[in-house]
Amino acid sequence: MEGILVAIVGAGPSGLATSACLNTMSIPNIVLEQEDCCASLWKKRAYDRLKLHLAKQYCSLPHLPHRPSTPKFMSKDTFVAYIDDYAEKFNVKPRYNRMVVSSYYDKTEKKWRIEAKNTVTGEIELYVAKFLVVATGENSKPFIPEIRGLESFKGDIVHASEYKSGLVYGGKRVLVVGCGNSGMEISRDLSDFGAQTSILIRSPFHVLTREMVFLGMKLLNYLPVNVVDNILLLNAKLVFGSLTKRGIHRPAQGPFAFKAATGKTPVIDRGAIEKIQAGEIEVLPEIVNINGSYVEFKNGVVKIFDAIVFATGYRSVAYNWLKEYYYVLNDNGKPIKKPPKNWKGENGLYCVGLTGMGLPGVSADATAIAADIKQIIKADKSLLH
């Protein structure tokens, strides 16, 4: 058994940022990570041509801005290098291959008991901590929705987390399920490599360019959301025109208002829309049934596919190992409290990076958690002993 003041579960950007903030305050902490590296989603489960959609000033972690020489919009590899530099600079040393299997709050001792399996040795390790930070992120477990007949599909079924490149799909008929940023970029990548690409779109969403989003985030410092949204919508209409005839509908609310209300981020176009407008990527509605290689859609169309790529996101799995998850999270793995106190639960339990606000949200949560723990320690210095 090992006693520690703060235990952080997860060594993605959320966990690294929290540990770094604590380290700058000389607050002892450990980071437990089930993979063999930090930021495993970025290093192992991101497709080759991925680029960050936000400008670099919105993609940094606390206490370390990007270098002036860093491109405004970073590649995956550039961001991964930044993450590695960040961990080294702030002396964050995760304990890798530690899969947390159980954690509960000991009301007698008023501490968290955490059991982690060392996946290399098979041993179970016990940690006892005054504070516990859930930093496993929103992208913990790949999610594939239930679709009637999916088990009968004869082709390849791939989640976006396993997708690397369209190179292997050249000449094949591929359906992309999911029209968020990953789905759109994957569909473009497939088309670029010669796949006969279709994308399933069910719900309204906004389409913007990276520069539009950058402009909008700047303007939000000076103008109300509705004014900024109207400016962005005007720009979007000038650039993309009407997409309705191609099966893409805009929500009634503007981009930032819609994001605030639903958590759904605008699609940042990287070339997929042009291909959709040119008919190179076909838009299809909801799937009704799958029978072998045949996929039937809500509009009555039946098509044959060789592969289906599910860009349908991830689900948080904290409730699988955190007994009292309801101290800070709801059943969907989201914070119970609304911002700005979304990060704080009961009995020393915290969560970071679960608000759907991306890296800016991660930074805000990590900074707030470290400051809160510091205040608690200041009031009771015996916690350091």
C-alpha positions as CSV (number, residue, x, y, z in Angstrom):
1,M,0.0,0.0,0.0
2,E,1.3,3.5,-0.9
3,G,0.0,6.7,0.6
4,I,-0.1,9.8,-1.6
5,L,-1.8,13.2,-1.3
6,V,-3.2,13.4,-4.8
7,A,-3.9,10.5,-7.2
8,I,-4.6,11.3,-10.8
9,V,-6.1,8.7,-13.1
10,G,-5.2,9.2,-16.7
11,A,-2.1,10.6,-18.5
12,G,-3.7,12.4,-21.4
13,P,-3.5,16.2,-21.6
14,S,-6.0,16.4,-18.7
15,G,-3.9,14.4,-16.3
16,L,-0.6,15.9,-17.4
17,A,-2.0,19.4,-17.0
18,T,-3.3,18.7,-13.5
19,S,-0.1,17.1,-12.4
20,A,2.0,20.0,-13.8
21,C,-0.1,22.6,-12.0
22,L,0.3,20.6,-8.7
23,N,4.0,20.3,-9.3
24,T,4.4,24.0,-9.7
25,M,3.0,24.3,-6.2
26,S,5.1,21.5,-4.8
27,I,2.0,19.4,-4.1
28,P,2.9,15.6,-4.1
29,N,0.9,13.6,-6.7
30,I,1.0,10.5,-8.8
31,V,-0.4,9.8,-12.3
32,L,-1.7,6.3,-13.1
33,E,-2.0,5.4,-16.8
34,Q,-3.2,2.1,-18.2
35,E,-1.3,2.6,-21.5
36,D,2.5,2.5,-21.9
37,C,2.7,6.1,-22.9
38,C,1.2,9.5,-22.2
39,A,-1.4,11.0,-24.5
40,S,-2.1,7.5,-26.0
41,L,-5.2,8.8,-27.9
42,W,-3.0,11.2,-29.8
43,K,-0.1,8.7,-30.2
44,K,-1.9,5.5,-31.0
45,R,-5.5,6.3,-32.1
46,A,-5.3,9.3,-34.3
47,Y,-5.4,9.1,-38.1
48,D,-2.3,10.1,-40.0
49,R,-3.4,13.5,-41.5
50,L,-4.9,14.8,-38.4
51,K,-4.4,18.5,-37.7
52,L,-5.7,20.5,-34.8
53,H,-8.6,22.7,-35.7
54,L,-8.0,25.5,-33.2
55,A,-5.1,28.0,-33.4
56,K,-2.1,27.2,-31.3
57,Q,-3.0,29.8,-28.6
58,Y,-6.1,27.8,-27.8
59,C,-4.2,24.5,-27.8
60,S,-1.7,24.9,-25.0
61,L,-1.6,23.6,-21.5
62,P,-1.1,25.7,-18.3
63,H,2.3,27.5,-17.9
64,L,3.7,26.5,-21.3
65,P,2.6,28.5,-24.4
66,H,3.7,27.2,-27.8
67,R,6.9,28.5,-29.4
68,P,6.6,31.5,-31.8
69,S,8.0,29.1,-34.5
70,T,5.1,26.6,-34.0
71,P,2.6,26.8,-37.0
72,K,-0.7,28.5,-36.2
73,F,-2.5,25.2,-36.9
74,M,-0.5,22.2,-35.6
75,S,-0.2,18.7,-37.0
76,K,-0.7,15.8,-34.7
77,D,3.0,15.1,-34.5
78,T,3.8,18.7,-33.5
79,F,1.2,18.5,-30.7
80,V,2.5,15.2,-29.5
81,A,6.0,16.6,-29.4
82,Y,4.6,19.5,-27.3
83,I,2.9,17.1,-24.9
84,D,6.2,15.1,-24.4
85,D,8.1,18.4,-23.8
86,Y,5.4,19.5,-21.4
87,A,5.6,16.3,-19.3
88,E,9.4,16.6,-19.1
89,K,9.5,20.3,-18.3
90,F,7.1,19.9,-15.3
91,N,8.6,16.6,-14.2
92,V,5.4,14.7,-14.7
93,K,6.3,11.0,-14.5
94,P,3.2,8.8,-15.0
95,R,3.2,5.3,-13.7
96,Y,2.4,3.4,-17.0
97,N,0.7,0.1,-17.4
98,R,-1.5,0.8,-14.3
99,M,-5.1,0.0,-15.1
100,V,-7.3,1.3,-12.3
101,V,-9.8,-1.5,-11.5
102,S,-11.5,-0.1,-8.4
103,S,-11.7,3.0,-6.3
104,Y,-13.9,3.9,-3.4
105,Y,-14.1,6.5,-0.6
106,D,-13.2,5.2,2.9
107,K,-15.5,7.2,5.1
108,T,-13.7,6.2,8.2
109,E,-10.2,7.2,7.1
110,K,-11.6,10.0,4.9
111,K,-9.4,8.9,2.0
112,W,-9.7,7.3,-1.4
113,R,-8.6,3.7,-1.8
114,I,-7.5,2.9,-5.4
115,E,-6.7,-0.5,-6.8
116,A,-4.6,-0.6,-9.9
117,K,-3.5,-3.7,-11.9
118,N,0.1,-3.6,-13.2
119,T,-0.6,-5.0,-16.6
120,V,3.0,-6.1,-17.0
121,T,3.4,-8.1,-13.8
122,G,-0.3,-8.8,-13.2
123,E,0.0,-7.6,-9.6
124,I,-2.6,-5.5,-7.9
125,E,-1.3,-2.3,-6.3
126,L,-3.1,-0.3,-3.6
127,Y,-2.9,3.4,-3.3
128,V,-4.5,5.6,-0.6
129,A,-5.0,9.3,-1.4
130,K,-6.7,12.3,0.2
131,F,-7.6,13.7,-3.2
132,L,-8.6,11.8,-6.4
133,V,-8.7,13.4,-9.9
134,V,-10.6,11.7,-12.7
135,A,-8.6,12.6,-15.8
136,T,-9.5,9.7,-18.1
137,G,-11.1,12.2,-20.5
138,E,-14.2,12.0,-22.7
139,N,-12.5,9.8,-25.2
140,S,-12.0,6.7,-23.1
141,K,-13.8,3.9,-24.9
142,P,-14.6,3.8,-28.6
143,F,-18.4,3.8,-29.1
144,I,-20.2,1.9,-31.9
145,P,-24.0,2.3,-31.9
146,E,-26.4,-0.6,-32.1
147,I,-27.7,-1.0,-35.7
148,R,-30.0,-3.7,-36.8
149,G,-28.1,-6.4,-38.7
150,L,-24.7,-5.0,-38.1
151,E,-23.4,-8.4,-37.0
152,S,-24.2,-9.7,-40.4
153,F,-22.1,-7.2,-42.3
154,K,-19.5,-9.1,-44.4
155,G,-17.0,-6.3,-44.9
156,D,-14.6,-4.5,-42.6
157,I,-16.0,-2.7,-39.5
158,V,-13.5,-0.1,-38.2
159,H,-13.8,2.6,-35.5
160,A,-12.2,5.9,-36.1
161,S,-9.7,5.2,-33.3
162,E,-8.3,2.3,-35.5
163,Y,-8.4,4.3,-38.8
164,K,-5.0,5.5,-40.0
165,S,-5.2,6.2,-43.7
166,G,-7.4,5.7,-46.7
167,L,-4.5,4.1,-48.6
168,V,-5.8,0.6,-48.0
169,Y,-9.4,1.5,-49.1
170,G,-8.6,2.7,-52.7
171,G,-11.3,1.5,-55.1
172,K,-13.5,0.2,-52.2
173,R,-17.0,1.2,-51.3
174,V,-16.8,2.8,-47.8
175,L,-19.5,4.2,-45.6
176,V,-18.5,6.6,-42.8
177,V,-21.0,6.8,-40.0
178,G,-20.7,10.0,-38.1
179,C,-20.4,13.6,-39.4
180,G,-18.4,15.3,-36.8
181,N,-14.9,16.5,-37.5
182,S,-13.4,13.0,-37.5
183,G,-16.1,11.7,-39.8
184,M,-15.7,14.5,-42.3
185,E,-11.9,14.4,-42.3
186,I,-11.9,10.6,-42.7
187,S,-14.4,10.8,-45.6
188,R,-12.2,13.3,-47.3
189,D,-9.1,11.1,-46.7
190,L,-10.9,8.1,-48.1
191,S,-12.0,10.0,-51.2
192,D,-8.5,11.3,-51.8
193,F,-7.2,7.8,-51.9
194,G,-9.8,6.7,-54.4
195,A,-12.5,5.1,-52.2
196,Q,-16.1,5.4,-53.3
197,T,-17.1,7.3,-50.2
198,S,-20.4,7.9,-48.5
199,I,-21.1,9.6,-45.2
200,L,-24.2,9.2,-43.0
201,I,-25.7,12.5,-41.8
202,R,-28.7,12.5,-39.5
203,S,-28.6,15.8,-37.5
204,P,-28.1,19.5,-38.3
205,F,-24.7,21.0,-37.7
206,H,-22.7,24.1,-38.6
207,V,-19.8,24.1,-41.1
208,L,-17.0,26.6,-40.6
209,T,-13.4,27.1,-41.6
210,R,-10.5,27.2,-39.1
211,E,-10.1,30.9,-39.8
212,M,-13.8,31.5,-39.1
213,V,-13.5,29.8,-35.7
214,F,-10.3,31.7,-34.9
215,L,-12.1,35.0,-35.8
216,G,-15.1,34.0,-33.7
217,M,-13.1,33.2,-30.6
218,K,-11.3,36.5,-30.9
219,L,-14.5,38.4,-31.3
220,L,-16.1,36.7,-28.3
221,N,-13.8,38.8,-26.1
222,Y,-15.6,41.9,-27.3
223,L,-19.0,41.1,-28.7
224,P,-22.1,39.1,-27.5
225,V,-22.5,35.5,-28.7
226,N,-25.4,36.2,-30.9
227,V,-23.5,39.0,-32.7
228,V,-20.5,36.8,-33.2
229,D,-22.7,33.9,-34.4
230,N,-24.4,36.2,-37.0
231,I,-20.9,37.2,-38.3
232,L,-19.8,33.6,-38.6
233,L,-23.1,32.5,-40.3
234,L,-22.7,35.3,-42.9
235,N,-19.1,34.2,-43.6
236,A,-20.2,30.5,-43.8
237,K,-23.0,31.3,-46.3
238,L,-20.5,33.3,-48.5
239,V,-18.0,30.5,-48.5
240,F,-20.2,27.4,-48.7
241,G,-23.5,28.7,-49.9
242,S,-26.6,26.5,-49.2
243,L,-25.8,22.9,-48.4
244,T,-29.4,21.8,-47.9
245,K,-29.7,20.2,-51.3
246,R,-26.7,18.0,-50.4
247,G,-28.4,16.8,-47.2
248,I,-26.6,19.1,-44.8
249,H,-28.8,21.4,-42.6
250,R,-27.8,24.2,-40.2
251,P,-29.3,24.3,-36.7
252,A,-31.6,27.2,-35.8
253,Q,-29.0,28.5,-33.2
254,G,-25.7,30.0,-34.3
255,P,-22.4,28.0,-34.0
256,F,-21.3,29.2,-30.5
257,A,-24.9,29.3,-29.0
258,F,-25.5,25.7,-30.4
259,K,-22.2,24.5,-28.9
260,A,-23.1,26.0,-25.5
261,A,-26.6,24.5,-25.6
262,T,-25.8,21.0,-26.9
263,G,-22.0,20.5,-26.6
264,K,-21.8,19.9,-30.3
265,T,-18.8,21.5,-32.0
266,P,-19.1,23.0,-35.5
267,V,-17.5,20.9,-38.3
268,I,-14.3,22.6,-39.3
269,D,-14.0,21.9,-43.0
270,R,-10.8,20.6,-44.4
271,G,-12.0,19.8,-47.9
272,A,-14.8,17.4,-47.4
273,I,-17.6,19.9,-48.1
274,E,-16.1,20.7,-51.6
275,K,-16.1,17.0,-52.3
276,I,-19.7,16.7,-51.1
277,Q,-20.8,19.6,-53.3
278,A,-19.0,18.0,-56.3
279,G,-20.7,14.7,-55.7
280,E,-17.5,12.9,-54.9
281,I,-18.7,12.1,-51.4
282,E,-22.3,11.0,-51.2
283,V,-24.5,12.0,-48.2
284,L,-26.9,9.3,-46.9
285,P,-29.5,9.4,-44.1
286,E,-30.0,7.0,-41.1
287,I,-29.4,3.3,-41.5
288,V,-32.6,1.1,-41.2
289,N,-31.0,-2.3,-41.6
290,I,-27.9,-4.2,-42.7
291,N,-28.1,-7.5,-44.4
292,G,-24.7,-8.9,-45.3
293,S,-23.0,-6.3,-47.6
294,Y,-26.3,-4.6,-48.2
295,V,-27.1,-1.5,-46.2
296,E,-30.7,0.0,-46.3
297,F,-31.2,3.6,-45.5
298,K,-34.2,5.6,-44.2
299,N,-34.9,7.1,-47.7
300,G,-35.3,3.6,-49.1
301,V,-32.0,3.5,-50.8
302,V,-30.0,0.2,-50.6
303,K,-26.3,0.2,-51.3
304,I,-23.5,-2.3,-51.1
305,F,-20.4,-1.5,-49.0
306,D,-17.0,-3.1,-48.5
307,A,-16.3,-1.3,-45.2
308,I,-17.9,0.8,-42.6
309,V,-15.9,3.3,-40.6
310,F,-17.6,4.4,-37.3
311,A,-16.6,8.0,-36.4
312,T,-19.2,7.9,-33.6
313,G,-17.0,9.1,-30.8
314,Y,-16.2,7.7,-27.4
315,R,-17.7,7.1,-24.0
316,S,-16.3,7.8,-20.6
317,V,-15.9,4.6,-18.5
318,A,-15.0,6.2,-15.1
319,Y,-18.1,4.6,-13.6
320,N,-16.6,1.2,-14.3
321,W,-13.9,1.7,-11.7
322,L,-15.1,4.6,-9.6
323,K,-17.6,3.4,-7.1
324,E,-18.8,6.8,-5.9
325,Y,-18.7,8.4,-9.4
326,Y,-21.9,10.2,-8.5
327,Y,-19.9,12.5,-6.2
328,V,-18.8,14.4,-9.4
329,L,-20.3,12.7,-12.5
330,N,-23.7,11.8,-13.8
331,D,-24.6,8.4,-15.4
332,N,-23.3,9.7,-18.8
333,G,-19.9,10.4,-17.4
334,K,-20.4,14.2,-17.5
335,P,-19.9,16.6,-14.6
336,I,-22.9,17.0,-12.4
337,K,-22.2,20.7,-11.8
338,K,-22.2,23.3,-14.5
339,P,-19.2,25.6,-15.2
340,P,-17.4,27.2,-13.5
341,K,-17.5,24.6,-10.7
342,N,-17.9,21.6,-12.9
343,W,-14.6,20.2,-11.8
344,K,-15.3,19.8,-8.1
345,G,-17.1,16.9,-6.5
346,E,-17.5,15.7,-2.9
347,N,-14.9,14.4,-0.5
348,G,-11.8,15.4,-2.4
349,L,-13.0,14.0,-5.8
350,Y,-12.4,16.1,-8.9
351,C,-12.8,15.7,-12.7
352,V,-10.9,17.4,-15.5
353,G,-11.5,17.8,-19.2
354,L,-15.1,16.5,-19.3
355,T,-17.0,19.6,-20.3
356,G,-16.6,19.3,-24.0
357,M,-14.6,22.5,-24.1
358,G,-11.4,20.9,-25.5
359,L,-7.9,22.0,-24.4
360,P,-9.0,25.4,-23.1
361,G,-11.5,23.6,-20.8
362,V,-8.7,21.2,-19.7
363,S,-6.4,24.1,-18.8
364,A,-9.1,25.9,-16.9
365,D,-10.1,22.7,-14.9
366,A,-6.5,21.7,-14.1
367,T,-5.6,25.2,-12.9
368,A,-8.8,25.4,-10.7
369,I,-8.3,22.0,-9.2
370,A,-4.7,22.7,-8.2
371,A,-5.7,26.0,-6.7
372,D,-8.5,24.4,-4.8
373,I,-6.3,21.6,-3.4
374,K,-3.7,24.2,-2.4
375,Q,-6.3,26.2,-0.4
376,I,-7.4,23.0,1.4
377,I,-3.8,22.2,2.3
378,K,-3.2,25.8,3.4
379,A,-6.1,25.4,5.9
380,D,-4.9,22.0,7.1
381,K,-1.1,21.6,6.8
382,S,-1.3,18.2,8.5
383,L,-2.4,16.9,5.1
384,L,1.2,17.2,3.9
385,H,2.5,14.8,6.6
